[in-house]
Amino acid sequence: MDERRDFYQEAKYEVLSFGQTLTQELISINPDFEYVDIRKCIFRINRDIRFTRVKIPYKPRFALHIAP
């Protein structure tokens, strides 16, 4: 992870920027989205490896859950 931390931080910034833009669009539909903190909507990067054969410790993608 330390080798690719710069790439991770850049990708995370892009995802959060996209989420912020999406949230601004959602506010025009539902004003309740105004109080959404996009930084709290991103899923963790760590995987649960207890019950899987593939023991990769990190997820290869980002995910957001945006709800009012």
C-alpha positions in Angstrom: 0.0 0.0 0.0 2.8 2.4 0.8 4.3 2.1 -2.6 1.0 3.2 -4.3 -0.2 5.7 -1.7 0.1 8.7 -4.0 -2.0 6.9 -6.7 -4.6 5.9 -4.0 -4.9 9.5 -2.7 -5.3 10.9 -6.2 -8.0 8.3 -7.1 -9.8 8.9 -3.8 -9.8 12.6 -4.5 -11.4 12.0 -7.9 -14.1 9.8 -6.4 -14.9 12.3 -3.7 -15.0 15.1 -6.3 -17.4 13.0 -8.4 -19.5 12.3 -5.3 -19.6 16.0 -4.4 -20.8 16.9 -8.0 -23.4 14.1 -7.9 -24.6 15.3 -4.5 -25.0 18.9 -5.9 -27.2 17.5 -8.6 -29.2 15.5 -6.1 -29.9 18.6 -4.0 -31.9 20.0 -6.9 -34.1 17.0 -6.7 -34.3 16.5 -3.0 -33.1 19.3 -0.6 -32.3 16.7 2.1 -29.1 15.9 0.3 -27.7 19.3 1.4 -26.6 17.8 4.7 -24.7 14.8 3.3 -21.0 14.7 4.1 -19.5 12.9 1.1 -16.4 12.0 3.0 -18.5 9.8 5.2 -20.2 8.1 2.2 -17.1 6.3 0.9 -16.7 2.6 1.7 -13.5 1.3 3.5 -10.6 0.0 1.4 -10.0 -3.1 3.6 -11.6 -6.4 2.6 -13.0 -9.1 4.9 -10.7 -12.0 4.0 -11.9 -14.5 6.6 -14.2 -16.5 4.4 -12.6 -16.2 1.0 -9.9 -18.1 -0.9 -8.5 -14.9 -2.4 -6.6 -13.2 0.5 -6.0 -9.8 -1.1 -6.2 -7.3 1.8 -7.5 -4.3 -0.2 -10.5 -3.8 -2.5 -9.5 -2.9 -6.1 -12.3 -0.3 -6.4 -14.0 2.6 -4.7 -17.7 2.7 -3.7 -20.0 5.4 -2.4 -23.4 5.2 -0.7 -25.2 8.5 -0.8 -28.5 8.8 1.1 -30.2 11.8 2.6 
